[in-house]
């Protein structure tokens, strides 16, 4: 499905905004923090080997997140293209906009638990399972699979974002779609890369966690505001304007 230049720019803008919202989600970042903390606390090996192991595990964790996000966006785009006549209907987009708006309000009110913690309001069994897995990761494969699991845990929030991105992706010429999928994935995973870079350059897990706790209200506000902004953009440019 092709559109004019303005339509293509709007589609790219929606995709980039959806990627920014995805980047604001905290489950994958929190799991990587637990992974780092568990391995850096290991006193059975010298610091150089522990540091090398942490970087390797973090790389495979991030690789898992990269792969599953890009596969999801591509698969949803393929599904929409083949089974829904190349694009979502106005009614479907209207429902998605309403759900994004609701998720924005939920992010404001319920995304983080109360108190000086960055625990999230996800099912307790799921949170316990992810934390347990993160603490026990010792191999590259386990780190890779934990990256996949963390992305799956974000699906109640992330699925709509990837659906919006996939629908807008189909507006663009086919030859640039793979690059746009990569850009979406890179932005969505950027917080993990920033954390890896910070730790590599001397920041500690405690410093990072203190920053997250100190700025929890700001992070919650940004997440909710981005969801609501995306909802409004989808409503105006993909429902009303067409």
C-alpha positions in Angstrom: 0.0 0.0 0.0 1.5 3.3 -1.1 0.7 6.8 -0.1 2.0 10.3 -0.9 5.0 11.9 0.7 3.1 13.5 3.6 1.4 10.1 4.3 4.8 8.4 4.4 6.2 11.0 6.8 3.2 10.7 9.1 3.7 6.9 9.0 7.3 7.2 9.9 6.5 9.7 12.7 3.9 7.2 14.2 6.4 4.4 14.0 9.1 6.5 15.8 6.6 7.6 18.5 5.5 4.0 19.0 9.2 3.0 19.4 9.7 5.7 22.0 6.7 4.5 24.0 8.1 1.0 23.8 11.5 2.2 25.0 9.8 3.7 28.1 8.6 0.3 29.3 10.6 -1.0 32.3 10.3 -4.8 32.5 13.3 -5.6 30.2 15.4 -3.0 31.8 14.6 -4.2 35.3 15.4 -7.8 34.4 18.8 -6.8 32.9 19.6 -4.9 36.2 18.8 -8.1 38.2 21.1 -10.1 35.8 23.9 -7.6 36.2 23.5 -7.5 40.0 23.5 -11.3 40.4 26.6 -11.8 38.4 28.6 -8.8 39.7 27.9 -10.1 43.2 29.6 -13.4 42.4 32.8 -13.6 44.5 33.9 -17.0 43.1 35.9 -15.4 40.2 38.2 -12.5 39.7 36.7 -9.1 38.7 38.0 -9.1 35.1 36.3 -12.4 34.3 33.1 -11.4 36.1 33.1 -8.1 34.1 33.6 -10.0 30.8 30.9 -12.5 31.7 28.5 -9.7 32.5 29.1 -7.9 29.2 28.7 -11.2 27.3 25.4 -12.1 29.1 24.1 -8.6 28.6 24.9 -8.7 24.9 23.0 -12.0 24.4 20.1 -10.7 26.5 19.9 -7.6 24.4 20.2 -9.7 21.2 17.2 -11.7 22.3 15.2 -8.5 22.8 16.3 -7.2 19.4 15.3 -10.4 17.6 11.9 -11.0 19.2 10.8 -7.3 18.8 11.8 -7.3 15.1 10.1 -10.6 14.5 6.9 -9.5 16.2 6.7 -6.2 14.2 7.4 -8.0 11.0 4.9 -10.8 11.7 2.1 -8.4 12.6 2.8 -6.5 9.4 2.6 -9.7 7.4 -0.6 -10.7 9.1 -2.2 -7.3 8.5 -1.0 -7.3 4.8 -2.2 -10.8 4.0 -5.4 -11.2 6.1 -6.7 -7.6 6.5 -6.4 -6.3 3.0 -3.2 -4.4 3.6 -4.2 -2.2 6.5 -6.3 -1.9 9.6 -9.8 -0.5 9.2 -10.8 2.9 10.7 -12.9 1.1 13.3 -9.9 -1.1 14.3 -7.6 2.0 14.6 -10.3 3.8 16.6 -10.4 0.9 19.1 -6.6 0.8 19.2 -6.5 4.6 19.9 -9.0 4.1 22.8 -6.9 1.3 24.2 -3.7 3.3 24.0 -5.4 6.1 25.8 -6.5 3.7 28.5 -3.0 2.3 28.8 -1.7 5.8 29.3 -4.0 6.3 32.2 -3.1 2.9 33.6 0.6 3.8 33.3 0.0 7.0 35.3 -2.0 5.3 38.0 -0.8 1.7 38.3 2.4 1.0 36.3 4.7 1.2 39.4 3.9 -0.1 42.8 3.8 2.5 45.6 6.7 3.2 47.9 10.4 3.6 47.2 10.6 0.8 44.7 10.6 0.3 40.9 8.6 -2.9 41.1 5.8 -3.0 38.5 2.2 -4.0 38.7 2.6 -7.3 36.8 1.3 -10.6 38.0 3.3 -11.7 41.1 4.1 -15.1 39.8 5.4 -13.7 36.5 7.6 -11.1 38.3 9.0 -13.8 40.7 9.7 -16.1 37.8 11.5 -13.4 35.8 13.6 -12.3 38.8 14.5 -15.9 39.7 15.5 -16.6 36.1 17.6 -13.4 36.0 19.5 -14.2 39.2 20.3 -17.7 37.9 21.5 -16.8 34.4 25.0 -18.1 33.8 25.1 -19.0 30.1 24.7 -17.0 26.9 21.7 -19.1 25.9 20.0 -18.4 29.3 20.6 -14.7 28.9 19.3 -14.8 25.3 16.1 -16.6 26.4 15.6 -14.2 29.3 15.7 -11.3 26.8 12.9 -13.1 24.9 10.9 -13.6 28.1 11.2 -10.0 29.2 9.8 -8.8 25.9 6.9 -11.3 26.2 6.2 -10.0 29.7 5.8 -6.5 28.2 3.2 -7.7 25.7 0.1 -6.3 27.6 1.6 -2.8 26.8 3.8 -3.5 23.8 1.5 -5.5 21.5 -0.6 -2.4 20.6 2.5 -0.4 20.0 3.9 -3.0 17.6 0.5 -3.3 15.9 0.4 0.5 15.3 3.9 0.4 14.0 3.3 -2.6 11.8 0.1 -1.0 10.3 2.0 2.3 9.6 4.9 0.3 8.2 2.7 -1.0 5.4 2.1 2.5 4.1 5.8 2.8 3.3 7.5 1.4 0.2 8.6 -2.2 0.6 12.3 -1.5 0.0 12.6 0.7 3.1 10.4 -1.4 5.4 13.3 -3.6 6.8 15.3 -0.5 7.7 12.3 1.0 9.5 11.8 -2.2 11.4 15.4 -2.1 12.5 15.1 1.6 13.6 11.9 0.8 15.6 13.7 -2.1 17.3 16.9 -0.1 18.0 14.9 2.7 19.7 12.8 0.2 21.7 16.0 -1.5 23.0 18.0 1.7 23.4 17.6 1.8 27.2 19.2 -1.5 27.5 22.1 -0.3 25.4 22.4 2.9 27.5 22.6 0.8 30.7 25.2 -1.5 29.3 27.2 1.6 28.3 26.8 3.2 31.7 28.0 0.2 33.5 30.9 -0.3 31.2 32.0 3.3 31.9 32.0 3.0 35.7 28.4 3.4 36.8 27.3 0.9 39.4 24.0 -1.1 39.6 23.2 0.8 42.9 23.7 4.2 41.1 21.4 3.2 38.3 18.7 1.8 40.6 18.9 4.9 42.9 18.3 7.0 39.8 15.3 4.9 38.7 13.8 5.2 42.2 14.5 9.0 42.4 12.9 9.6 39.0 10.1 7.1 39.2 7.3 9.6 39.1 8.9 11.3 36.1 9.4 8.0 34.3 5.7 7.1 35.0 4.6 10.5 33.7 6.6 10.1 30.5 5.3 6.6 29.8 1.7 7.6 30.3 2.1 10.9 28.3 3.7 9.0 25.4 0.9 6.5 25.3 -1.7 9.3 25.3 0.2 11.3 22.7 0.4 8.2 20.4 -3.4 7.6 20.9 -4.1 11.2 19.8 -1.8 11.0 16.8 -3.4 7.7 15.6 -6.8 9.2 16.1 -6.1 12.4 14.2 -3.9 11.2 11.4 -5.0 7.6 10.9 -8.7 7.8 11.7 -10.1 11.3 11.3 -7.8 12.6 8.5 -8.4 9.6 6.2 
